[in-house]
Amino acid sequence: MNPPPVATREIAREELFREVWTRDLNDVFADVAPYYDRANYVASLGLWNRFLQEFMATVDVAPGERVLDVCAGTNAIGIALLGREPTLEVHAIDRSPAMQEVGRQRAAALGFRIRSVIGDVHTLPFPDNHFDAVTIQFASRHLRVRRVFAEVRRVLRPGGRFYHCDMLRPTNRTVESMYYTYLRFCLWFTGFLFRSGPAALNCKEYFINALQMFYSAQELCDVLEDLGYRDVAAKTVFAGMLGFHRAVKPQPS
């Protein structure tokens, strides 16, 4: 599957995936929530925690700042942030009550408070210029990217930072082919190992298609810059299969 140009990518993605996004993903994440972190640890060959550490190394926070984690899932980011700086005011938003319940239990077990909202991240229920930093990890493939990134920019204060991490579409065709082959095996193996339900099993091909239609690291930089972010920077690992982005909401002129 060859993705269309960046200018029309979002239209094509929505046409292809609208039904899965609106109908199926809630059931998928309700299914995988109890074993989500363990499955990712297995699928990443034990590198899952390293991915988190490398992403967190790109995130700068100061005492007392207000931070939002978008598509927070099981609260891995919020927990890591509070472990580094306990004075932060951390908010989380996710569409899945099941994932956030797992995240709530994980945070509570460590004595951390994360203010959670269940809702649609395409319309963030927060005022303009509200957060010092916003993070999102391993979720953008399932989102209307431009709409969510524009909402993130809206809720960031001027000078606020946006930190993004996700699997990306490699630009090298050989790497890309090997990548998808491995992911198909991982989806089958983790589905078997953790006895995934029908909702997750029926979406296996979607997860590959979503990556095929996603962005490369440079394309995502172009999207961020087009939306008005400044100081956009990217770092990739594993031949472009995983990327970290940082961008800043500019100060008013």
C-alpha positions, 0 to 999 in steps of 0.5 A: 500500500503506497500512501498518497502525498502528505497534503492529502494523506489525512483524507485518505487515512480517514476514508480507509480507517474511519469505520475501525476508528469509530466502531472497533478500537474501543473494543480492541483496547478493552480487550488488550488493556489487562495485558497491554504492557506485557504484550508490548514487552514481548513484541519488542523483544524486551525493549519496551522499557528502553523505548520509554526511557529514550522518549522520556530523555527527550521530555523536559519538565520543570517543577510545578508545571502542568502536563497533559498526556494524550492517549495516556493508555496505562499511564506509562508517561504520567508515571515516569514524569511523576517519578522524575518530578513529583510536583508536576500536575499531570493530566491524562486523556484517553478514549478507553476506560479499560486502559485508564483503569489499568493506568489508575491502578498502576499510578495509585500503587506508586502513590501518584495522582494523575487527573484522568479524563475519558474522552475524544482527543480530537476535541480536547476538553481543556482551555486555550494556553493551559499546559506547559507540555503535552505528550503522546506516545504510540497512538497517532497511527490511530488518530486524525493526526492534523486535527489532534496536533492542532488541538495540542497546539491550542491547549499549549501555552505560548512557549509550551512543548509538544513531545511525540513518540510513535512507530513510523513508516520507514522510508527504506522499502527493504526495511519497511517490508521486513518491518511489516513481516515481523509485526505480522508475526508479533501480532499473531504470536502475542494474540496466541500467547495472551489469548486475545479476543475477537476484537483484537484478532480481527484488527490485526491487518488494520495495524499493518495498514495503519502503519503503511498509511502513516508518516515518515519522520520527516513527513511528520516534521512537515505536518508539525511545521505546517500547523504552526509549530516551531523548533521542530526536531526529530530523532529516529531509531531502528532505521526509521521504524520508531521516532521521537518528535519535539515541537514548540508553540511559538510566542505571539509576535 
